Amino acid sequence: MRVGVIGAGRVSGGHAAAAKSVPGLRLHAVSEPHEERREAFVQRHGAAAAYADHREMLSDGEIDLALLGLPHWLHAPIAIDCLNAGVHTLVEKPMAVSVKECGAMMEAADANRVQLMVGHTQQFFQANLVTRRLLRSGQIGEIVMADESWHKSYGLAARPAWFNDRAKGGGMWLMNGSHMVDRLLFLFESRVAAVKGMVSRKIMRLDADDAAAALLQFENGAYAVIVHAGHRRPERMMEKPGYIGEIVGSEGCVRTEPYRGNVWLMTDEEYEPVEVPKGGGVVAEIAAFVEAIEKSAPPPISNEHSKHVVEILLAVEQSSETGREVRLD
């Protein structure tokens, strides 16, 4: 399958690596309106063709699979363009900036009989795969609750203008809250029934959020607390684990650092480290999607799941505005 990378920004390197390393794929083209980024991508990754407009790339009819790394507000319209052109499409999370757009993307995929998948990489991190196996093994008993915490620098100097504008899907909650919600759905294997939360702009004082706290009630009876913030501090001012999650069960606990690849299990009095294999991430995610396409099987991450992530994110924002619980069932 000939791959077209749409968007030559931060995640495009991972897309190019997958296009060149996953069996059955060949990196063919890149589409990027910013000339310097487009030329830099070609020089670094060796794409045979480069376009300023994705529609021109699609009209040439030489792309079988599109990998989209774009500002959030462009996810739906450009994904739909790809799907309507008969091109299998992977779009980075979040799926879109509204539930209606998610539905439109799913309809376009069905109408054109092509595959659509959202890139929720948490499901391909080895630490999370190990954590889910531990939960399924029953070693910590029934899942009671989870505590998910992620503190980092907002990184204002490196943020593109759209990221500082919530109207375009900017802010920390849609960017990283989607990772945290997806991870919990993946591990708990249950939908969310209700949320109560706060989404704030009090740290950076921009037109996009910088901090959020949410309580998620799952249909299986478990609860989870999410705390996420983009601070003013420099990225490396202090050593912090970044994203860390702890799941409490009736018989023990599992602690995970997804990005550092660490897992600990506690079923007695002490936490013991659990071996975590190497690998995973974006390349594994795209390989799994390609395998599904080749076998005409459903994508490894369902579009209903990805739409549910957006439903939860927006419900937390609604709860923040109203001060009330929002039910999703």
Disulfide bonds with the S-S distance in Angstrom:
none
